[in-house]
Amino acid sequence: MEYRAPNRLLRVDLSAETVESEAIPDEWLGRYVGGKGIGARYLYEEVEAGTDPLSPKNCLLFCLGPLSGLTLGEPRYAAITKSPLTNTFLDSYSGGRFPAALAGALGSHMAVSVYGRADRPVVLTVEDGSASIEPAGDLWGANTIATDDALNGEVACIGPAGETGVTYATIASDGAEHHAGRGGAGAVMGAKNLKAVVARGALPEIPPEIVDLREAYGAKYEESDVGRWRAASGVLETVDFADEVGALSTRGWQHRRFEGAEEIGIEAVREAATGRERARVSDIGGADTGGSGGPESKRAPGDPGDFRVGTDAGESVPRGATAMSLGAGLGIDDFEAVAALGETCNRLGMDLISAGAAVAWTMRAAETGVIDYDLAFGDPAGAEELLIEITARDAPLADALAEGVDVAGERFGTEELIPTVKRMELPSYDPRGAPSMALAYATSDRGACHRRALPIEEEAFAVDAWTPTETARVVIAEQDLRSVLWCLIVDDFAGAAFDDLGAAWLNAIGLSHDFSDLRTVGERVWTLTRLFNVREGFARAEDSLPPSLAAAVSSRADTEADDGDSDDSDDPDTDAAAVGGIDVEEFAATLDAYYALRGWSDGGFPTEETIERLDLDEVVDADTPIDDQPDDYPTTARATDRSET
């Protein structure tokens, strides 16, 4: 049977308890392709400016792409919504068995869009191209692994953190091995009383043309630097890399190197590992593709996944962010303890980067006497206890931390202790060791994020310091590339082989649209998410450098004068200035260059000319400012005050 790319939306209204199928406008499929692009288009169209992300008026989309289940690498899906942490556009990605089953369960549908709020906890089951809403029974209150075990099918669910509205709650799948992590999509799911989504379906049959592409691109991937790195080390080697270049945030951003890095780095992981992730991916059925037909056969050749390790709480698959945020970030050099903290976050269903930042904030605040709380750096037991308290939200400190470290600072009257952008806590790549990361964080559409662009991988090996324009060009190129891949929803790592950005794959499945200029699709989608954010009150002021990372240094050489050797000190009183800072004038010049190259105004607003060039002029509504800041524009981005809710 000829393969037909999905082109419909399954619309679920939890308030009315209805499920409807509708065609995605063909024009949208041509301009936005799928995944991030289609999700952003629906979110912009249907969520009004100023909507509380935790209200029934927000929507949550589970999006696939036109190639879901076909490409090499791990099948993935996108959770797209308005973030309760940042109030920005949010797209968060997760791979594994659930998106593979969802691709089979949805049939001709590319996405499920969930609206409203159920009057009781429910489970949404997707099967045979439709969906049903069923009571969740006694699952409300269960952790993510217990929820997964209790349901029949592949499961994406929330844990206790999503139920209590922790603004960085995740959507967990595959027994909590995978998470749609940053930005709080799990809290949106919890606010809708949606405990889980269950998918029951087999992967689509793979067309012969795609089989040939998989073989050719798989060989390219194996030969790529990313393919060789993944096969050797997974993502855990990022700890060693960041520490080596002096960009590993340590003890709540007080240092840029961690003396215990070797104890939580790749060699420690290899020693503790019980196997690789690939060995445990089950076969969920599908066409004969020369392999099992399940997600294992969908992985890129030579990519065995990340390492499995055992903890007292059970077996887990720690990623690089686990060791960076819960290890170096908290001053913990015991890998088993770090892995156990990661497993605690997985079971509770919370983003471990933001969770680690919340614990680090508490350690610093306690250390300086801002709060009276018994927790110090290097204390894994105390960290675990705090994570459980944050989930319960039954004390003022825990309740504040559940809203993010910016809210905790506001409520307890502290200056910035942990850096954020748009209220999202920075991941552990310290831009003081690679200034280009400051621009990547500042301009990320969902708040501080290293997945939109990771220029440190190039800058760390550059012979000469980059100019502002060079930095802006690299960041923009990576952001647009990621936007394209996330419209296709291609595995991040397998994307290294997509030198044509996926055009050959789209042509192979017989789509009628012209995809010869996919780079422009990436730019269009990135600009669309910017339009969503400026409609919410975001402008240049929010594309800012965290104050704790800034320093009035005259050149990058001054920043590099501290090579990080002093970071081996155990002195907890060392402040950010002791490890250098970002030149604020150079950052401003780099942001200027970024806006100019993007075709945005000095204030960060896409111009009318850019909007017309990208065919977005029919999208922009009356509430969205363009060109420049209007007289009645908010002085700060809209934030949702939940202090009394």
C-alpha positions as CSV (number, residue, x, y, z in Angstrom):
1,M,0.0,0.0,0.0
2,E,1.3,3.5,-0.9
3,Y,2.5,5.5,2.1
4,R,0.5,8.7,2.7
5,A,1.9,11.3,5.0
6,P,-0.4,12.4,7.8
7,N,-2.3,15.5,7.1
8,R,-5.1,15.8,9.8
9,L,-5.5,17.0,13.4
10,L,-7.3,15.1,16.1
11,R,-9.0,17.8,18.3
12,V,-9.8,16.7,21.9
13,D,-12.0,19.0,24.1
14,L,-11.7,17.6,27.7
15,S,-14.4,20.1,28.9
16,A,-17.0,18.9,26.4
17,E,-15.6,15.4,26.3
18,T,-15.5,15.4,22.5
19,V,-13.1,14.2,19.9
20,E,-13.1,15.5,16.3
21,S,-11.0,15.0,13.2
22,E,-10.2,17.9,10.9
23,A,-7.9,18.5,7.9
24,I,-4.8,20.5,8.5
25,P,-4.8,23.3,5.9
26,D,-2.7,22.3,2.9
27,E,-1.1,25.7,2.8
28,W,0.1,25.2,6.4
29,L,1.6,21.8,5.5
30,G,3.6,23.5,2.7
31,R,4.8,26.4,4.8
32,Y,5.4,24.7,8.2
33,V,5.8,21.0,7.2
34,G,4.8,19.4,10.6
35,G,6.1,19.1,14.1
36,K,7.2,22.4,15.6
37,G,6.0,24.4,12.6
38,I,2.4,23.0,12.6
39,G,2.3,23.2,16.4
40,A,3.4,26.8,16.4
41,R,0.9,27.7,13.8
42,Y,-2.0,26.2,15.8
43,L,-0.8,27.7,19.1
44,Y,-0.5,31.2,17.6
45,E,-3.9,30.8,15.9
46,E,-5.9,29.5,18.9
47,V,-4.3,30.7,22.2
48,E,-5.1,34.4,22.9
49,A,-2.5,36.8,24.1
50,G,-2.3,36.8,27.9
51,T,-3.8,33.4,28.4
52,D,-2.8,31.7,31.7
53,P,-0.9,28.6,30.6
54,L,-2.6,26.6,33.3
55,S,-6.1,27.7,32.3
56,P,-8.5,25.6,30.2
57,K,-8.0,28.1,27.4
58,N,-4.4,27.0,26.8
59,C,-3.9,24.0,24.4
60,L,-1.4,21.2,24.5
61,L,-0.4,19.5,21.2
62,F,1.2,16.2,20.8
63,C,2.8,16.6,17.4
64,L,4.5,14.2,14.9
65,G,6.1,15.0,11.6
66,P,5.6,13.8,8.0
67,L,8.4,11.3,8.4
68,S,7.6,10.0,11.9
69,G,8.5,6.3,12.1
70,L,10.4,6.4,8.8
71,T,13.7,8.1,9.4
72,L,16.8,6.7,10.9
73,G,17.3,7.5,14.6
74,E,14.8,7.3,17.4
75,P,11.2,8.2,16.7
76,R,10.2,11.4,18.5
77,Y,7.3,13.6,19.2
78,A,6.9,17.3,20.2
79,A,4.8,18.5,23.2
80,I,3.8,22.1,22.2
81,T,2.0,24.6,24.4
82,K,2.4,27.9,26.2
83,S,4.9,27.5,29.0
84,P,3.8,28.0,32.6
85,L,7.4,28.7,33.6
86,T,8.2,31.3,31.0
87,N,4.9,32.4,29.4
88,T,6.6,31.9,26.1
89,F,6.0,29.5,23.2
90,L,7.2,26.0,24.3
91,D,8.2,23.0,22.3
92,S,9.7,20.0,24.2
93,Y,10.8,16.7,22.5
94,S,10.9,13.1,23.6
95,G,11.8,9.9,21.9
96,G,11.4,6.1,22.2
97,R,8.5,3.7,22.1
98,F,5.6,6.2,22.8
99,P,6.1,8.3,19.7
100,A,6.5,5.2,17.6
101,A,3.2,3.8,18.8
102,L,1.6,7.3,18.5
103,A,2.6,7.4,14.8
104,G,0.8,4.1,14.2
105,A,-2.2,5.0,16.5
106,L,-2.9,8.3,14.8
107,G,-3.2,7.0,11.3
108,S,-3.8,10.0,9.0
109,H,-3.4,12.4,11.8
110,M,-0.2,14.4,12.4
111,A,-1.1,15.8,15.9
112,V,-3.5,15.6,18.8
113,S,-4.5,19.0,20.2
114,V,-6.0,18.9,23.7
115,Y,-8.2,21.8,24.9
116,G,-10.3,22.5,28.0
117,R,-10.2,20.7,31.3
118,A,-11.7,17.5,32.5
119,D,-13.9,17.6,35.6
120,R,-12.0,14.6,37.0
121,P,-8.6,13.0,36.3
122,V,-8.7,11.2,32.9
123,V,-6.6,9.1,30.5
124,L,-6.7,9.8,26.7
125,T,-6.3,6.6,24.6
126,V,-5.4,7.0,21.0
127,E,-6.0,4.0,18.7
128,D,-7.1,3.3,15.1
129,G,-7.0,7.0,14.1
130,S,-9.3,8.2,16.9
131,A,-9.2,8.8,20.7
132,S,-11.3,8.1,23.8
133,I,-11.5,9.8,27.2
134,E,-11.6,7.5,30.2
135,P,-11.5,8.0,34.0
136,A,-8.0,7.8,35.4
137,G,-9.3,6.0,38.5
138,D,-6.7,5.8,41.3
139,L,-3.8,6.7,39.1
140,W,-3.9,10.4,40.3
141,G,-1.0,10.6,42.7
142,A,1.0,7.7,41.3
143,N,4.5,8.3,40.1
144,T,5.4,8.1,36.4
145,I,6.7,4.5,36.5
146,A,3.7,3.2,38.4
147,T,1.4,5.0,36.0
148,D,3.1,3.5,33.0
149,D,3.0,0.0,34.5
150,A,-0.8,0.3,35.2
151,L,-1.8,1.1,31.6
152,N,-2.0,-1.1,28.5
153,G,-0.1,0.4,25.7
154,E,2.7,2.9,25.2
155,V,2.3,5.7,27.8
156,A,3.1,9.4,28.1
157,C,2.1,10.6,31.6
158,I,2.7,13.0,34.4
159,G,3.9,12.3,37.9
160,P,3.1,14.1,41.1
161,A,4.9,17.3,40.0
162,G,2.6,17.7,37.0
163,E,-0.4,17.2,39.3
164,T,0.6,19.9,41.7
165,G,1.5,22.4,38.9
166,V,5.3,22.5,39.3
167,T,6.1,24.8,36.4
168,Y,8.9,22.6,35.2
169,A,7.0,19.4,35.3
170,T,7.7,16.9,32.5
171,I,5.7,14.5,30.4
172,A,7.3,11.1,31.0
173,S,7.2,8.1,28.6
174,D,8.7,4.7,28.2
175,G,8.6,4.0,32.0
176,A,10.1,7.5,32.7
177,E,13.2,6.8,30.5
178,H,12.2,9.7,28.2
179,H,10.8,13.1,29.0
180,A,9.4,16.1,27.2
181,G,11.3,18.0,29.7
182,R,11.9,21.7,29.9
183,G,9.3,24.5,30.3
184,G,6.5,22.7,32.1
185,A,4.4,20.9,29.6
186,G,3.6,18.4,32.4
187,A,2.1,21.1,34.5
188,V,-0.2,22.1,31.5
189,M,-1.2,18.4,31.3
190,G,-1.9,18.3,35.0
191,A,-4.0,21.5,34.9
192,K,-6.2,19.8,32.3
193,N,-6.7,16.8,34.7
194,L,-5.0,14.7,32.0
195,K,-3.0,12.0,33.8
196,A,-1.8,10.1,30.7
197,V,-2.0,9.6,27.0
198,V,-1.9,5.9,25.9
199,A,-1.0,5.1,22.3
200,R,-1.7,1.7,20.7
201,G,-0.5,1.3,17.2
202,A,2.2,-0.3,14.9
203,L,4.7,1.7,13.0
204,P,3.8,2.5,9.4
205,E,5.1,0.4,6.5
206,I,8.3,1.9,5.1
207,P,8.3,2.7,1.4
208,P,11.1,1.2,-0.7
209,E,12.5,4.6,-1.5
210,I,12.8,5.4,2.3
211,V,14.5,2.0,2.9
212,D,17.2,3.1,0.4
213,L,17.5,6.5,2.1
214,R,17.8,4.9,5.5
215,E,20.7,2.8,4.3
216,A,22.5,5.7,2.6
217,Y,22.0,8.2,5.4
218,G,22.8,5.7,8.0
219,A,26.2,5.2,6.5
220,K,26.7,9.0,6.5
221,Y,25.7,9.1,10.1
222,E,28.1,6.4,11.2
223,E,31.0,8.3,9.5
224,S,30.0,11.6,11.0
225,D,31.7,13.1,14.1
226,V,28.4,12.9,16.0
227,G,27.8,9.3,15.0
228,R,31.3,8.3,16.2
229,W,30.9,10.3,19.4
230,R,27.5,8.8,20.2
231,A,28.6,5.3,19.6
232,A,31.6,5.7,21.9
233,S,30.2,7.8,24.7
234,G,26.5,8.8,24.4
235,V,25.8,12.2,25.9
236,L,27.6,11.7,29.1
237,E,30.9,12.9,27.7
238,T,29.5,16.4,27.7
239,V,30.5,16.6,31.4
240,D,34.2,16.0,30.6
241,F,34.0,18.4,27.6
242,A,32.5,21.3,29.5
243,D,34.9,20.8,32.4
244,E,37.9,20.8,30.1
245,V,37.0,24.0,28.4
246,G,36.1,25.8,31.7
247,A,32.3,25.9,31.0
248,L,30.9,23.5,33.6
249,S,28.7,25.5,36.0
250,T,29.6,24.2,39.5
251,R,28.1,24.7,43.0
252,G,25.3,27.0,41.9
253,W,27.3,28.9,39.2
254,Q,30.1,29.8,41.6
255,H,32.8,28.0,39.6
256,R,33.4,26.9,36.0
257,R,35.2,23.7,36.7
258,F,34.4,20.8,39.1
259,E,37.2,19.0,40.9
260,G,35.0,15.9,41.0
261,A,34.2,15.9,37.3
262,E,36.1,12.6,36.7
263,E,33.9,10.9,39.4
264,I,30.7,11.7,37.5
265,G,32.1,11.8,33.9
266,I,32.2,9.3,31.1
267,E,34.6,6.8,32.7
268,A,32.6,6.7,35.9
269,V,29.5,6.0,33.8
270,R,31.1,3.2,31.8
271,E,32.3,1.6,35.0
272,A,28.7,1.8,36.5
273,A,26.9,0.8,33.4
274,T,24.8,-2.4,33.1
275,G,24.4,-1.9,29.3
276,R,23.3,0.5,26.6
277,E,19.8,1.8,26.0
278,R,19.3,0.1,22.7
279,A,19.4,-3.3,24.3
280,R,16.2,-2.7,26.2
281,V,14.1,-1.1,23.4
282,S,11.2,-3.5,22.8
283,D,9.5,-4.4,19.5
284,I,6.1,-2.9,19.3
285,G,5.3,-4.2,15.8
286,G,5.3,-2.8,12.3
287,A,6.3,-3.6,8.8
288,D,9.2,-5.8,7.8
289,T,12.1,-3.4,7.5
290,G,14.9,-5.9,7.7
291,G,14.8,-5.7,11.5
292,S,12.4,-6.1,14.3
293,G,10.2,-3.3,13.0
294,G,10.2,-1.6,16.5
295,P,12.1,1.5,17.7
296,E,15.4,-0.4,18.0
297,S,15.5,-0.9,14.3
298,K,14.7,2.8,13.9
299,R,17.8,3.9,15.7
300,A,20.6,5.2,13.5
301,P,23.1,2.4,12.7
302,G,25.9,2.4,15.1
303,D,24.0,4.4,17.7
304,P,23.3,2.2,20.8
305,G,21.8,4.9,22.9
306,D,22.9,6.1,26.3
307,F,24.2,4.0,29.3
308,R,21.9,2.1,31.7
309,V,22.9,2.2,35.4
310,G,21.4,0.7,38.5
311,T,20.3,2.7,41.5
312,D,18.6,1.9,44.7
313,A,15.4,3.4,43.2
314,G,15.7,1.2,40.1
315,E,17.6,1.1,36.8
316,S,17.8,4.5,34.9
317,V,19.4,6.1,31.9
318,P,21.1,9.3,33.0
319,R,21.8,11.9,30.4
320,G,24.6,14.5,30.3
321,A,22.3,17.0,32.0
322,T,21.9,14.7,35.0
323,A,25.6,14.8,35.9
324,M,26.0,18.4,35.1
325,S,22.9,19.8,36.9
326,L,22.6,17.3,39.8
327,G,26.3,16.5,40.1
328,A,28.6,19.5,39.4
329,G,25.8,22.0,39.9
330,L,25.2,20.7,43.5
331,G,28.8,19.8,44.3
332,I,28.1,16.1,44.4
333,D,30.9,13.9,43.1
334,D,29.3,10.4,43.8
335,F,27.9,9.2,40.5
336,E,25.6,6.6,42.1
337,A,24.1,9.4,44.2
338,V,23.8,11.7,41.2
339,A,22.0,8.9,39.1
340,A,19.6,8.3,42.1
341,L,18.7,12.0,42.1
342,G,18.0,11.8,38.4
343,E,15.8,8.8,39.0
344,T,13.9,10.8,41.7
345,C,13.2,13.6,39.2
346,N,12.1,11.0,36.6
347,R,9.6,9.4,39.0
348,L,8.2,12.7,40.2
349,G,8.1,14.0,36.6
350,M,10.2,17.1,36.8
351,D,12.8,18.7,34.6
352,L,16.1,17.9,36.2
353,I,17.8,21.0,34.9
354,S,15.3,23.3,36.6
355,A,15.0,21.0,39.6
356,G,18.8,21.1,40.0
357,A,18.7,24.8,39.8
358,A,16.0,25.0,42.5
359,V,18.2,22.9,44.8
360,A,21.3,24.9,44.0
361,W,19.4,28.1,44.7
362,T,18.4,26.8,48.1
363,M,22.0,25.7,48.9
364,R,23.3,29.2,48.1
365,A,20.4,31.0,49.9
366,A,21.0,28.9,53.0
367,E,24.8,29.4,52.7
368,T,24.4,33.1,52.7
369,G,21.8,33.3,55.4
370,V,18.9,34.4,53.1
371,I,16.8,31.5,54.3
372,D,16.9,29.2,57.3
373,Y,17.2,25.8,55.7
374,D,19.6,22.9,56.5
375,L,21.0,22.1,53.1
376,A,24.6,22.5,51.8
377,F,26.5,21.7,48.6
378,G,27.5,18.0,48.4
379,D,24.4,16.7,50.3
380,P,22.5,14.3,48.0
381,A,20.1,13.1,50.8
382,G,19.1,16.7,51.5
383,A,18.7,17.4,47.8
384,E,16.3,14.5,47.4
385,E,14.2,15.6,50.4
386,L,13.9,19.0,48.9
387,L,12.8,17.7,45.5
388,I,10.0,15.8,47.3
389,E,9.0,18.9,49.2
390,I,8.9,21.0,46.0
391,T,6.5,18.5,44.5
392,A,4.2,18.5,47.5
393,R,4.3,22.4,47.6
394,D,3.1,22.3,51.2
395,A,5.5,24.9,52.6
396,P,6.3,28.5,51.5
397,L,9.9,27.7,50.3
398,A,8.9,24.6,48.4
399,D,5.9,26.4,46.9
400,A,8.0,29.3,45.7
401,L,10.7,26.9,44.2
402,A,7.9,25.0,42.4
403,E,7.3,28.3,40.4
404,G,11.1,28.6,39.5
405,V,14.1,30.2,41.0
406,D,13.1,33.7,39.8
407,V,9.9,33.5,41.8
408,A,11.8,32.1,44.8
409,G,14.1,35.1,44.6
410,E,11.2,37.5,44.4
411,R,9.4,36.0,47.4
412,F,12.4,35.8,49.6
413,G,13.9,39.1,48.6
414,T,17.2,38.0,47.1
415,E,19.1,39.2,44.1
416,E,19.8,36.7,41.3
417,L,21.6,33.6,42.7
418,I,21.0,31.2,39.7
419,P,21.0,32.8,36.2
420,T,17.8,32.6,34.1
421,V,16.6,33.9,30.7
422,K,12.9,34.5,30.4
423,R,12.5,32.8,33.8
424,M,14.0,29.5,32.5
425,E,17.1,28.4,34.4
426,L,20.2,28.1,32.4
427,P,21.5,24.6,31.6
428,S,25.0,23.9,32.9
429,Y,27.1,25.1,29.9
430,D,28.5,28.3,31.4
431,P,28.7,31.1,28.8
432,R,31.6,32.7,30.8
433,G,33.6,29.9,29.2
434,A,32.1,30.4,25.8
435,P,30.5,33.8,25.3
436,S,28.6,32.7,22.2
437,M,26.4,30.6,24.5
438,A,25.1,33.9,26.1
439,L,23.6,34.9,22.7
440,A,22.2,31.3,22.2
441,Y,20.5,31.4,25.7
442,A,19.3,35.0,25.4
443,T,17.6,34.5,22.0
444,S,16.1,31.1,22.5
445,D,12.4,31.1,21.9
446,R,11.5,29.1,25.0
447,G,13.9,30.6,27.5
448,A,17.5,29.5,28.3
449,C,18.1,26.4,26.2
450,H,21.2,24.8,24.8
451,R,19.3,22.6,22.3
452,R,18.3,25.5,20.0
453,A,22.0,26.3,19.4
454,L,25.2,25.0,20.9
455,P,27.9,27.2,19.4
456,I,30.3,26.2,22.2
457,E,31.1,23.1,20.2
458,E,32.7,25.3,17.6
459,E,33.8,28.3,19.7
460,A,35.8,26.1,22.1
461,F,38.1,25.2,19.2
462,A,38.3,28.5,17.4
463,V,41.8,30.0,17.0
464,D,40.6,33.6,17.1
465,A,37.8,35.2,19.1
466,W,34.6,35.6,17.1
467,T,33.3,39.0,16.1
468,P,29.7,39.8,17.1
469,T,28.6,39.2,13.5
470,E,30.3,35.8,13.3
471,T,28.7,34.8,16.6
472,A,25.3,35.9,15.4
473,R,25.7,34.0,12.2
474,V,26.6,30.7,13.9
475,V,23.7,31.0,16.4
476,I,21.2,31.8,13.7
477,A,22.3,29.0,11.4
478,E,21.9,26.5,14.3
479,Q,18.5,27.8,15.3
480,D,17.2,27.6,11.8
481,L,18.6,24.2,11.3
482,R,17.0,22.9,14.5
483,S,13.7,24.4,13.5
484,V,13.8,22.5,10.2
485,L,14.7,19.2,11.9
486,W,12.0,19.7,14.5
487,C,9.4,20.3,11.8
488,L,10.3,16.9,10.5
489,I,10.9,15.8,14.1
490,V,14.1,14.0,13.2
491,D,16.2,12.5,15.9
492,D,18.6,15.3,17.0
493,F,21.7,13.3,16.6
494,A,20.7,11.5,13.4
495,G,20.1,14.9,12.0
496,A,23.8,15.2,11.6
497,A,23.5,13.2,8.4
498,F,20.7,15.4,6.9
499,D,23.0,17.7,4.8
500,D,20.0,18.5,2.6
501,L,17.8,19.2,5.7
502,G,15.5,16.3,4.8
503,A,14.4,17.4,1.3
504,A,15.2,14.0,-0.3
505,W,13.1,12.3,2.4
506,L,10.1,14.6,1.8
507,N,10.3,14.1,-1.9
508,A,10.5,10.3,-1.5
509,I,7.1,10.2,0.2
510,G,5.5,12.0,-2.7
511,L,4.4,15.3,-1.1
512,S,3.2,17.8,-3.6
513,H,4.9,20.9,-2.0
514,D,8.2,22.4,-3.0
515,F,10.7,21.7,-0.2
516,S,13.8,22.9,-2.1
517,D,14.3,25.8,0.4
518,L,13.9,24.2,3.8
519,R,16.3,26.7,5.4
520,T,13.7,29.3,4.8
521,V,11.1,27.0,6.5
522,G,13.3,27.0,9.6
523,E,13.6,30.8,9.5
524,R,9.9,31.1,9.0
525,V,9.0,28.9,12.0
526,W,11.6,30.6,14.2
527,T,10.1,34.0,13.3
528,L,6.6,32.7,14.0
529,T,7.5,31.7,17.5
530,R,9.1,35.1,18.0
531,L,5.8,36.7,16.9
532,F,4.0,34.6,19.5
533,N,6.4,35.8,22.2
534,V,6.3,39.5,21.3
535,R,2.5,39.2,21.4
536,E,3.1,38.1,25.0
537,G,5.2,41.2,25.8
538,F,8.7,39.9,25.1
539,A,11.2,42.2,23.5
540,R,14.9,43.2,23.7
541,A,14.7,43.5,27.5
542,E,13.9,39.8,27.8
543,D,16.7,38.8,25.4
544,S,19.0,39.8,28.2
545,L,22.2,38.6,29.8
546,P,21.7,37.3,33.3
547,P,23.2,39.9,35.7
548,S,25.2,37.4,37.6
549,L,27.1,36.4,34.5
550,A,27.9,40.0,33.4
551,A,31.1,41.8,34.1
552,A,32.5,45.1,32.8
553,V,35.5,43.5,31.2
554,S,37.2,45.2,28.3
555,S,37.9,42.1,26.2
556,R,37.5,38.4,26.0
557,A,41.1,38.1,26.9
558,D,40.3,39.6,30.4
559,T,37.6,36.9,30.8
560,E,40.1,34.2,29.8
561,A,42.7,35.5,32.2
562,D,41.1,33.2,34.8
563,D,41.7,29.9,33.1
564,G,39.6,28.1,35.7
565,D,42.3,26.7,37.9
566,S,41.0,28.6,40.9
567,D,37.7,26.8,40.3
568,D,39.2,23.7,42.0
569,S,38.9,25.5,45.3
570,D,36.3,24.2,47.8
571,D,35.7,27.8,49.1
572,P,31.9,28.3,49.0
573,D,32.4,32.1,49.2
574,T,33.8,32.4,45.7
575,D,31.4,34.6,43.7
576,A,30.7,34.9,40.0
577,A,33.2,37.7,39.5
578,A,36.1,35.4,40.5
579,V,35.4,33.2,37.4
580,G,35.2,36.0,34.9
581,G,32.1,37.5,33.2
582,I,30.6,38.4,29.9
583,D,31.5,41.7,28.4
584,V,28.1,43.5,28.4
585,E,29.1,45.9,25.6
586,E,30.2,43.1,23.4
587,F,27.0,41.2,24.2
588,A,24.9,44.2,23.2
589,A,26.8,44.5,19.9
590,T,26.3,40.8,19.3
591,L,22.5,41.1,20.0
592,D,22.4,44.1,17.6
593,A,24.1,41.9,14.9
594,Y,21.7,39.1,15.6
595,Y,18.6,41.3,15.2
596,A,20.0,42.9,12.0
597,L,20.7,39.5,10.4
598,R,17.3,38.2,11.4
599,G,15.6,41.2,9.9
600,W,14.2,42.4,13.3
601,S,14.2,45.9,14.6
602,D,16.6,47.1,17.3
603,G,13.9,46.3,19.9
604,G,13.6,42.7,18.8
605,F,10.4,42.9,16.7
606,P,10.2,41.2,13.3
607,T,9.9,43.9,10.6
608,E,7.1,44.1,8.1
609,E,9.6,43.4,5.3
610,T,10.8,40.2,7.0
611,I,7.2,39.1,7.7
612,E,6.3,39.6,4.1
613,R,9.4,37.8,2.9
614,L,8.6,34.8,5.0
615,D,5.0,34.7,4.0
616,L,3.8,35.4,7.5
617,D,1.8,38.6,6.7
618,E,-1.5,36.7,6.7
619,V,-0.6,35.2,10.1
620,V,0.0,38.3,12.2
621,D,-3.0,39.4,14.2
622,A,-3.9,42.8,15.5
623,D,-2.4,42.0,19.0
624,T,1.1,41.4,17.6
625,P,3.4,44.4,17.4
626,I,5.8,44.5,14.4
627,D,8.7,46.8,13.4
628,D,8.9,48.6,16.7
629,Q,7.6,48.9,20.3
630,P,4.2,50.6,20.4
631,D,3.4,53.2,23.0
632,D,1.2,50.8,25.0
633,Y,3.6,47.8,24.8
634,P,4.2,46.2,28.2
635,T,7.5,47.2,29.9
636,T,8.0,43.6,30.9
637,A,6.7,40.4,29.5
638,R,3.4,39.2,30.9
639,A,3.8,36.9,33.9
640,T,1.2,34.9,35.7
641,D,0.9,35.5,39.4
642,R,0.0,32.2,41.1
643,S,0.9,33.2,44.7
644,E,-2.7,32.8,45.8
645,T,-3.9,30.1,43.5
